[in-house]
Amino acid sequence: MTMVQHQEFDLRKAAVTAGNRPVDAVLLTRADEDNTDLLAGLNITNDVAVRSMTRAAWASSQERSNEESPDLLLVDAERGTPEDIDFIRRLKANDNSKLLPVIALVERGGGHAKLEATTAGADAVIEKPVAGCDLREILSQPHPGLPEGGGRSKAQPKVVVFMHMTGGAGATTLAVNLSCALSQATPHQETCLLDLDLQFGSCDSFLDLAHASPMAGFIEDPSRLDSTMLDSMMAQHPSGLRVLTSPDLPMPLEALTPAAVDTLLRITQQHYQNIVVDMPATLTRWTDTVLKAATVVYLVTATTVPAAQRLTKFLTLLRREKLTHLPIKIVVNRSGSSTKNRAEISLAEFSKVIGKAPDHLIPNDYALVSLSQNQGTPALRLKPKSEFSLAVHKMADQDVYGIQGTKPSRRLGLFK
């Protein structure tokens, strides 16, 4: 038996929901199948009760809101056809069934059927022949990929922070595009983007999101935040990325407290594997709260004299506070720009001023980025193979996928 877990709930939660009664499982079948033998094999224990329903009948039942939902769904995807995979994908996208655990049943040795079912959204995949004891084992025993205490997998959620070392350096552009890169690589909407620039945040514009921001309500009473409220606060981009947009009107940065930011990050980490944070261009009293949670901190800069001076001051501050262990990455955006600017200096001179070489060089592609911003479509989606897009993917490969997410143990004390 092979089982893979991806969603934020544990399949064993179905057993808890059922209580003392048998777990109510529905086997969703094609209309032309005889599942007598399969049902007989599944219904051999008292703690799992499996009933059969055609896919069409299930779809019809979901249109009636008074129908009681089962504890979990079984999908016979033995053939692994595009129809089977699309059905699983539609199940996980439907508001009435997306929170139900879905187990796909595939034929043993059925090629890529397991991978395709998992990619489509199945929370577990079991190879046939399968019996009721297999379901009982899933619902009661830990398995590889299942967390010991319920919830999402043991992988540490990763917090990716973008800081603006100078205005117009393109930190928001990189935050938006890296968010989309992570969203494309991880299924089940496991990536979110938090726009914490309370005054002039523009992530919604870059993504063409027509969404009234809920930030003002959250700031007014952060104690109300829970998983349900967090989900309602997030706007959804077609890529699957979830976005917490900045306030509709500029607000004082100090309206957001360190405690509120800590609450936001803590609850967000319970529901998302990748959290990208776009910071304001100014240091605040809650900057260190974000840095404390960061897996990687990108300092986005241009190769100008003012940017080099500002970056040098910030790095000096970190050294003075003995915070050199922070996961800092210096990113030079629009590297190789042909723009004639008296403030620009060579990369070698820039590196000498700040005392180290940049970690990433993002090539200049003014035409692509301008088109992206004007259309509200990430550059990665417009031209996935462009040098700009490949450079962003390289950042994700080096700094996000390869990091375990260890956090600094020392309590930070910056900007208090």
C-alpha distance (Angstrom), angle and dihedral (degrees) to the residues before:
residue distance angle dihedral
M1 . . .
T2 3.80 . .
M3 3.79 121.3 .
V4 3.81 129.9 -179.3
Q5 3.82 125.0 -171.7
H6 3.81 124.9 -158.6
Q7 3.79 112.1 146.8
E8 3.78 125.9 91.5
F9 3.82 91.4 -110.5
D10 3.79 127.1 71.6
L11 3.79 116.5 -122.3
R12 3.78 86.9 -131.9
K13 3.81 86.3 68.1
A14 3.81 86.6 78.8
A15 3.79 89.6 63.6
V16 3.79 91.2 50.3
T17 3.81 90.6 49.4
A18 3.78 90.7 51.3
G19 3.80 92.1 54.1
N20 3.81 112.3 -176.3
R21 3.81 94.8 -14.0
P22 3.82 123.1 85.9
V23 3.78 115.8 -85.0
D24 3.81 107.3 -96.7
A25 3.80 108.0 -132.7
V26 3.80 125.6 176.7
L27 3.80 119.6 -152.6
L28 3.82 107.9 -149.8
T29 3.77 110.7 -151.8
R30 3.77 141.0 176.3
A31 3.78 114.8 -99.0
D32 3.81 93.5 -117.1
E33 3.81 97.7 55.3
D34 3.78 132.4 101.5
N35 3.82 105.2 -144.9
T36 3.79 98.3 172.1
D37 3.80 94.2 116.1
L38 3.79 93.6 43.8
L39 3.81 92.6 50.9
A40 3.80 90.7 46.8
G41 3.78 90.4 54.2
L42 3.78 93.5 47.4
N43 3.81 96.5 47.5
I44 3.80 99.2 61.4
T45 3.81 98.7 107.5
N46 3.78 131.9 62.1
D47 3.79 95.9 -131.8
V48 3.82 98.1 59.8
A49 3.81 121.9 53.3
V50 3.80 114.8 -172.3
R51 3.79 122.8 -168.3
S52 3.77 127.4 -178.5
M53 3.80 129.1 -123.8
T54 3.76 131.5 167.4
R55 3.78 117.6 -114.9
A56 3.79 90.8 -116.7
A57 3.82 91.7 52.0
W58 3.80 90.6 49.7
A59 3.80 91.5 51.5
S60 3.79 89.6 50.4
S61 3.81 92.7 49.0
Q62 3.80 91.4 53.1
E63 3.78 89.9 61.1
R64 3.81 88.2 64.9
S65 3.81 107.3 72.8
N66 3.83 92.8 -162.2
E67 3.81 92.0 66.9
E68 3.81 112.7 111.9
S69 3.81 112.4 -123.1
P70 3.82 121.4 -128.4
D71 3.80 122.6 -124.7
L72 3.81 94.3 -109.1
L73 3.79 143.1 -7.5
L74 3.80 129.4 -124.8
V75 3.80 118.3 -158.1
D76 3.78 118.9 -162.4
A77 3.79 99.4 -141.1
E78 3.80 95.3 158.9
R79 3.77 93.4 140.1
G80 3.80 94.8 45.8
T81 3.80 89.9 -145.5
P82 3.82 122.5 165.4
E83 3.81 86.3 -106.0
D84 3.84 90.7 57.4
I85 3.80 93.6 47.1
D86 3.81 93.0 46.1
F87 3.81 90.2 50.2
I88 3.82 91.3 55.3
R89 3.79 90.3 47.3
R90 3.82 91.4 51.6
L91 3.80 90.7 47.9
K92 3.81 91.7 56.4
A93 3.80 91.7 46.0
N94 3.81 95.6 50.3
D95 3.81 113.7 99.9
N96 3.81 92.4 -139.9
S97 3.80 97.0 51.7
K98 3.82 108.1 21.4
L99 3.82 92.0 96.7
L100 3.80 93.6 52.1
P101 3.81 115.8 97.0
V102 3.79 110.2 -110.5
I103 3.81 121.3 -154.7
A104 3.79 117.6 -168.1
L105 3.81 118.9 -150.3
V106 3.80 111.9 -149.8
E107 3.78 134.2 174.8
R108 3.80 115.3 -96.6
G109 3.79 109.5 -102.9
G110 3.79 90.5 13.0
G111 3.80 96.3 152.0
H112 3.79 113.1 -120.9
A113 3.81 95.4 -11.6
K114 3.82 93.6 112.7
L115 3.79 93.9 50.2
E116 3.79 93.0 44.8
A117 3.81 92.6 49.4
T118 3.80 91.6 49.1
T119 3.79 92.5 47.3
A120 3.80 89.5 50.6
G121 3.81 89.5 57.3
A122 3.80 108.2 -89.5
D123 3.80 109.9 153.7
A124 3.79 92.5 -150.9
V125 3.79 136.9 11.6
I126 3.81 123.1 -153.3
E127 3.78 124.1 -171.4
K128 3.79 116.9 -131.4
P129 2.93 140.7 -83.9
V130 3.79 87.6 61.9
A131 3.81 128.8 173.8
G132 3.78 137.9 -167.7
C133 3.80 91.0 -96.7
D134 3.82 88.5 61.9
L135 3.79 90.3 57.0
R136 3.79 91.1 45.5
E137 3.79 89.6 52.9
I138 3.79 91.9 51.3
L139 3.79 92.2 48.9
S140 3.78 96.6 46.9
Q141 3.80 111.0 26.1
P142 3.81 133.8 60.9
H143 3.79 115.3 -108.0
P144 3.79 135.3 -172.4
G145 3.79 104.9 -76.9
L146 3.80 93.5 21.4
P147 3.81 114.1 107.6
E148 3.79 116.3 -124.4
G149 3.79 95.7 -126.8
G150 3.80 102.1 35.3
G151 3.78 127.1 -99.2
R152 3.78 126.8 75.8
S153 3.77 128.0 -16.6
K154 3.79 123.2 -68.0
A155 3.80 92.6 -103.6
Q156 3.78 109.1 119.1
P157 3.83 111.9 -113.1
K158 3.80 110.2 -113.7
V159 3.79 122.8 -132.6
V160 3.80 113.0 -159.0
V161 3.80 113.6 -166.9
F162 3.81 126.5 -162.8
M163 3.80 117.3 -161.2
H164 3.81 125.2 -171.8
M165 3.78 111.7 -131.6
T166 3.79 90.0 -176.5
G167 3.77 136.4 3.9
G168 3.78 115.8 -87.0
A169 3.81 94.9 16.3
G170 3.79 91.0 128.4
A171 3.81 100.7 -112.7
T172 3.81 92.5 141.3
T173 3.81 90.9 49.8
L174 3.80 90.0 54.1
A175 3.81 93.1 43.3
V176 3.80 91.6 53.2
N177 3.80 94.7 46.0
L178 3.80 95.8 44.4
S179 3.82 88.8 48.9
C180 3.79 89.6 55.2
A181 3.80 91.0 47.1
L182 3.81 90.5 54.3
S183 3.79 91.7 44.0
Q184 3.80 91.4 54.0
A185 3.81 91.4 49.6
T186 3.82 98.0 47.8
P187 3.83 122.2 53.9
H188 3.80 130.8 -141.3
Q189 3.81 96.5 44.4
E190 3.79 92.1 -73.9
T191 3.81 93.8 156.5
C192 3.79 127.1 76.5
L193 3.80 135.2 177.3
L194 3.81 120.7 -143.1
D195 3.81 114.8 -159.4
L196 3.81 102.4 -157.9
D197 3.80 95.9 170.4
L198 3.80 94.0 112.2
Q199 3.78 93.5 -175.0
F200 3.78 109.6 41.3
G201 3.80 106.9 3.3
S202 3.79 111.6 156.9
C203 3.81 106.7 179.0
D204 3.81 90.1 112.7
S205 3.80 90.4 55.7
F206 3.80 92.9 47.6
L207 3.83 88.8 53.2
D208 3.82 97.5 38.2
L209 3.79 92.0 -122.1
A210 3.79 113.7 167.4
H211 3.78 95.0 -160.6
A212 3.79 132.0 135.4
S213 3.79 105.9 -126.7
P214 3.82 117.4 -118.8
M215 3.81 92.9 -161.0
A216 3.81 95.1 104.8
G217 3.80 91.1 57.1
F218 3.79 91.7 48.1
I219 3.80 92.8 48.7
E220 3.80 90.6 49.9
D221 3.82 91.9 58.2
P222 3.83 115.2 5.9
S223 3.82 91.3 172.1
R224 3.81 89.9 74.6
L225 3.80 92.4 64.9
D226 3.80 114.6 117.4
S227 3.80 134.9 144.4
T228 3.80 93.1 -81.2
M229 3.79 93.8 50.0
L230 3.81 91.4 44.5
D231 3.79 90.8 54.3
S232 3.80 91.7 50.0
M233 3.81 91.2 49.8
M234 3.79 94.3 57.1
A235 3.80 121.7 92.7
Q236 3.79 114.6 -149.8
H237 3.79 124.6 -131.6
P238 3.83 120.2 -154.3
S239 3.81 88.7 -111.9
G240 3.81 89.1 65.2
L241 3.80 92.8 -105.3
R242 3.81 115.1 139.6
V243 3.80 116.6 -143.4
L244 3.79 134.0 -162.8
T245 3.78 101.1 -156.5
S246 3.79 126.7 -149.5
P247 3.84 120.9 -102.6
D248 3.79 118.4 -70.8
L249 3.81 89.9 -121.7
P250 3.83 127.2 31.6
M251 3.80 114.6 -88.1
P252 3.81 131.2 -170.7
L253 3.78 110.2 -89.2
E254 3.80 89.1 -131.2
A255 3.81 89.8 62.1
L256 3.79 84.8 83.5
T257 3.80 111.4 70.5
P258 3.81 128.0 -152.9
A259 3.81 89.0 -115.2
A260 3.80 91.5 53.4
V261 3.81 92.1 49.4
D262 3.79 90.9 47.5
T263 3.81 90.1 52.4
L264 3.80 91.8 47.6
L265 3.80 93.5 50.2
R266 3.79 94.1 43.8
I267 3.80 95.1 52.6
T268 3.80 92.5 40.2
Q269 3.81 90.1 54.4
Q270 3.80 89.1 55.3
H271 3.80 91.2 60.3
Y272 3.80 107.5 29.7
Q273 3.78 132.9 53.7
N274 3.82 94.6 -156.1
I275 3.80 122.7 36.8
V276 3.80 117.3 -176.4
V277 3.81 116.2 -166.0
D278 3.80 123.3 -161.6
M279 3.81 107.0 -158.7
P280 3.80 129.2 -157.2
A281 3.80 118.6 -102.4
T282 3.82 90.1 -111.4
L283 3.80 129.7 72.0
T284 3.80 112.8 -113.8
R285 3.77 136.6 -173.3
W286 3.82 88.4 -98.9
T287 3.81 97.0 49.0
D288 3.79 91.2 97.5
T289 3.82 90.2 51.0
V290 3.79 88.8 62.0
L291 3.81 93.6 41.9
K292 3.79 90.1 51.8
A293 3.80 90.5 60.0
A294 3.80 96.7 41.3
T295 3.78 125.0 122.0
V296 3.79 89.7 -172.7
V297 3.81 131.8 3.3
Y298 3.79 116.7 -153.8
L299 3.81 114.8 -157.1
V300 3.80 102.2 -161.0
T301 3.77 116.1 -156.8
A302 3.78 145.9 157.1
T303 3.81 123.0 -129.4
T304 3.79 95.5 -105.2
V305 3.78 129.7 124.0
P306 3.86 94.4 -115.0
A307 3.81 90.6 48.7
A308 3.81 91.7 49.0
Q309 3.81 91.1 49.9
R310 3.80 93.1 48.4
L311 3.79 92.6 46.7
T312 3.82 90.7 48.5
K313 3.80 90.7 53.3
F314 3.78 91.7 51.0
L315 3.81 93.9 48.3
T316 3.81 89.4 48.0
L317 3.79 89.3 52.8
L318 3.80 90.9 52.5
R319 3.81 90.9 50.7
R320 3.79 91.8 48.6
E321 3.80 89.9 51.9
K322 3.84 90.0 47.1
L323 3.79 90.2 -118.8
T324 3.77 98.3 132.2
H325 3.81 89.1 122.6
L326 3.80 91.3 72.1
P327 3.83 111.9 117.2
I328 3.81 93.6 -109.2
K329 3.81 120.7 173.5
I330 3.80 120.2 -177.8
V331 3.79 112.9 -144.7
V332 3.80 122.1 -166.6
N333 3.78 107.1 -156.7
R334 3.80 124.0 -157.1
S335 3.78 89.8 20.7
G336 3.79 112.9 -173.6
S337 3.80 92.6 24.1
S338 3.79 113.6 173.9
T339 3.78 91.5 -152.9
K340 3.79 111.2 124.4
N341 3.74 107.9 -128.8
R342 3.79 125.0 159.0
A343 3.80 90.2 -146.0
E344 3.81 93.0 58.7
I345 3.77 118.8 102.2
S346 3.77 131.1 -174.2
L347 3.79 120.7 -85.7
A348 3.80 90.0 -112.7
E349 3.81 91.9 52.8
F350 3.81 90.9 45.6
S351 3.81 91.4 51.4
K352 3.79 90.8 49.5
V353 3.82 92.4 51.9
I354 3.82 95.2 50.2
G355 3.80 93.1 39.5
K356 3.81 99.1 -120.7
A357 3.78 142.4 52.1
P358 3.82 118.6 -96.5
D359 3.79 116.4 -99.8
H360 3.79 95.6 -140.1
L361 3.80 135.1 25.3
I362 3.79 114.6 -159.4
P363 3.80 110.0 -160.0
N364 3.77 119.3 -123.8
D365 3.80 113.4 -105.1
Y366 3.77 103.4 160.9
A367 3.81 94.8 167.5
L368 3.81 94.4 52.5
V369 3.81 96.0 43.7
S370 3.81 92.3 46.0
L371 3.80 91.1 49.9
S372 3.79 89.3 47.2
Q373 3.79 93.5 52.9
N374 3.79 94.1 44.0
Q375 3.80 92.5 50.7
G376 3.80 95.7 39.5
T377 3.80 90.1 -125.4
P378 3.82 123.0 124.5
A379 3.79 114.0 -110.9
L380 3.80 89.1 -124.8
R381 3.79 89.2 64.4
L382 3.80 94.8 44.3
K383 3.81 96.6 48.5
P384 3.83 111.3 6.5
K385 3.82 92.6 176.6
S386 3.81 97.9 48.2
E387 3.80 119.0 119.4
F388 3.80 88.8 -112.6
S389 3.81 92.6 53.7
L390 3.79 93.3 45.6
A391 3.82 90.5 50.6
V392 3.82 90.7 53.3
H393 3.81 91.0 49.4
K394 3.80 88.6 50.1
M395 3.82 89.6 56.0
A396 3.79 90.0 52.8
D397 3.80 92.6 46.9
Q398 3.80 94.4 50.1
D399 3.79 102.9 36.4
V400 3.80 109.0 24.9
Y401 3.81 111.3 28.8
G402 3.81 93.0 40.2
I403 3.82 97.0 49.4
Q404 3.78 124.7 87.0
G405 3.77 92.1 -151.4
T406 3.80 99.6 -115.1
K407 3.75 111.3 176.5
P408 3.82 129.5 -144.8
S409 3.78 110.5 -95.0
R410 3.81 94.8 -151.6
R411 3.78 115.7 89.2
L412 3.76 108.3 -117.8
G413 3.78 121.0 -128.8
L414 3.79 106.1 -174.1
F415 3.80 123.6 139.6
K416 3.80 95.7 -0.7
